Structure formats: structure tokens, C-alpha cells
Amino acid sequence: MSRESYTIDAPAFAREGRHLAAREPVSGFERLAALAVAPSGDLEFEVAGVRGDQGQLFVDVVTRGTLMIQCQRCLGPMPWAFNTRGRLLLVPPDQTLPDEDTDEDFDSIHADSAFALLPLIEDEVLLALPFAPRHEQCEPPLPLGAVAKESPFAVLENVRAGKGSKD
């Protein structure tokens, strides 16, 4: 599908309870592709319009996929699987957004009859990114030209075991 086909009339979409499910390449999302080590793979998403009990209009957004991002410890590539779910209250552009201090399970956005979905989808994934992604197990890289030194704890263990140090 072309990017223009993801522009919707958001209030009508929610009012009519429409549903859209699609898959787009990660390389088509400029900000995500810039953060990814390898902008390959697909980003799957679903958007569903919902009418609330009190007449409010919502869109439910689900995203899933895997991005190759950089581990902040070893600086190597690491896969980051994501599966996000969010509900957004659609507010007409001429109205103010409700306070963020409420305990509601949704965020509010301004939406009109020419609402672009792809930036919203990209925002949902960007907001879910870990602050400092790291592998479960990895070692930090050595400084350029440095030689791996024996851990001081390993030296103490050798002393305790009666083996002495290498020096």
C-alpha cells in the first residue's frame, strides 16, 4: 500500500468501528530505520476504531515486530522484539487535550479527517524502545589497542588457592 492509503478520517474510522491490519518494512519508517543497526524486517500493526461508553472516539493501536538495535554495553547488534498496545482518545483539533493527570488507560491526541497513521505507528514503537538496550550476557568492548587484563578478583582467587600471581 502507498503511504497515502494510510491517511484516514480518524473520527469516522472510530465512529464506524473500522479495523486496519497491515505490515510495512522497517526501512519505510525513517526514524526507526535510523535507530536500527540493520533496518530490515517488517513492522506489523493493527488499528481499530472504538466508540466509548460516553460517546468518546478512540483508536486502539497494536504493533509488533523485531528490530536489530545496538547493545549499549558491547555495542554489538541485538534483536529487540516488541509487542505494544495502546488506546488513544481522538480529540478534534479545535479542542484542548484533557489533563494527563487522570488515571485513564489512554493517551489523547488531536485527530481530524486527514490523519496519517504511519507516524502514529512509528511513535508507538519509538516510545516502547528501551532507554539503554543490553544483551542478557555480554562484555563491554576493550579500548582500542588495549590488552585484556586479568580480573583483580581472579588474581585474588589465585592467591587464595596458593597459585600466586602471574607477575
Residue pairs with C-beta under 8 A, 6 or more apart in sequence:
1 22
1 24
3 28
3 116
3 118
6 20
6 22
6 116
6 117
6 118
7 114
7 115
7 116
7 117
8 18
8 20
8 115
8 117
9 113
9 114
9 115
10 57
10 59
10 90
10 111
10 112
10 113
10 115
11 57
11 90
11 92
11 111
11 112
11 113
12 18
12 113
13 47
13 49
13 59
13 115
14 49
14 50
14 51
14 57
14 58
14 59
14 90
15 49
15 51
15 57
16 49
17 48
17 49
17 50
17 51
18 48
18 49
19 46
19 47
19 48
19 49
20 46
20 47
20 48
20 117
21 44
21 45
21 46
21 47
22 44
22 45
23 42
23 43
23 44
23 45
24 42
24 43
24 45
24 118
24 121
25 39
25 40
25 41
25 42
25 43
26 32
26 33
26 36
26 39
26 40
26 41
26 42
26 43
26 65
26 67
27 33
27 39
27 40
28 118
29 43
29 118
29 121
29 122
29 125
30 122
31 122
31 126
32 39
32 43
32 67
32 122
32 125
32 126
33 39
35 67
35 69
35 126
35 129
36 67
36 68
36 69
37 68
37 69
37 70
37 77
38 68
38 77
40 68
41 65
41 66
41 67
41 68
42 65
43 63
43 64
43 65
43 121
43 125
44 63
44 64
44 65
45 61
45 62
45 63
45 64
45 121
46 60
46 61
46 62
47 59
47 60
47 61
47 62
47 117
47 121
48 59
48 60
49 57
49 58
49 59
50 57
50 58
50 59
50 60
50 87
51 57
51 58
52 58
56 89
56 90
57 89
57 90
58 87
58 88
58 89
58 90
58 106
59 87
59 88
59 90
59 111
60 85
60 86
60 87
60 88
61 84
61 85
61 86
61 87
61 88
61 120
61 121
61 124
62 83
62 84
62 85
63 82
63 83
63 84
63 121
63 124
63 125
63 128
64 81
64 82
64 83
64 84
65 81
65 82
65 125
66 79
66 80
66 81
66 82
67 79
67 80
67 82
67 125
68 77
68 78
68 79
68 80
69 77
69 78
69 80
69 129
69 133
70 76
70 77
70 78
70 133
71 77
71 78
71 133
71 134
71 135
71 138
72 132
72 133
72 134
73 134
73 135
73 138
73 139
73 140
74 135
74 138
74 139
74 140
74 141
75 141
76 135
76 138
78 133
78 134
78 135
80 129
80 130
80 133
82 125
82 128
84 124
84 125
84 127
84 128
86 106
86 107
86 124
87 105
87 106
87 107
88 106
88 107
88 108
88 109
88 111
88 120
89 98
89 104
89 106
89 107
89 108
89 109
90 109
90 111
91 97
91 98
91 108
91 109
91 110
91 111
92 110
92 111
92 112
93 110
93 111
93 112
97 108
97 109
97 110
98 108
100 107
100 108
109 120
142 148
150 166
155 165
158 164
158 165
159 165
